[in-house]
């Protein structure tokens, strides 16, 4: 649980938390509440509330007797009646955030006594939806990734953590009360060029000014893609991960991602 849509909650994170925690209001002792143990906001809220349903945490830091423990190499799930284990390398999509998502799905399935074989097959055959770290093309060793669904800073944090390569990052759109300090160190470490794509990029430019080598600004997705190719070299990743809503220049995040994919494919055709 991280700040998102704060423009709908008077820019008050606690109001957002209260809204999310309404998921508990109709849960009873026979129900199961699955959550990420290392989420500071969730941990603080659980300390203030009486939790009626059974709880199954997911942890990336500790070994749990019940719940999911994510190690450097394994996802290990345990409930009162079942145990399930899978190598992270065998998951269909990479990244800590995807391991967290898989962990919650595994616990939900185990809570309903789904067999280990069915869970393993479900994970093995899972196909990620578009606009979520979606590879959309490669040109002269430069990879283009469509993460248009990343409409908040937390999503961008996990996207940045998914790549070891130098990044050309495309961000921007309608700000929702974003706090960019969460991704500051990752951007400084990994991003060689920041391309601001939006009608008002003042907040992005002000925050990252002087922290990365190049900051560019455009209101045209074609220009953003062209700059990605121009400033990229073999081994780089051009990552569209906006941290913002899309409604200033696009119909929605799908439209933004589709236009990005289309422009990349046109660029490849033109330069191949």
Secondary structure, 3 states (H helix, E strand, C coil): CCCCCHHHCCCCHHHHHHHHHHHHCCCCCCCEEEEECCCHHHHHHHCCCCCCCEEEEEECCCCCCCEEEECCCEEEEECCCCEEEEEHHHCCCCCHHHHHHHHHHHHHHHHCCCCHHHHHHHHHCCCCCCCCCEEEEEECCEEEEECCCCCCHHHHHHHHCCCCCCEEEEECCECCCCCCHHHHHHHHHHEEEEEEECCCCHHHHHHHCCCCCEEEEECCHHHHHHHHHHHCCCCCEEEECCCCECCCCCCCHHHHHHHHHHHHHHHHHHHC
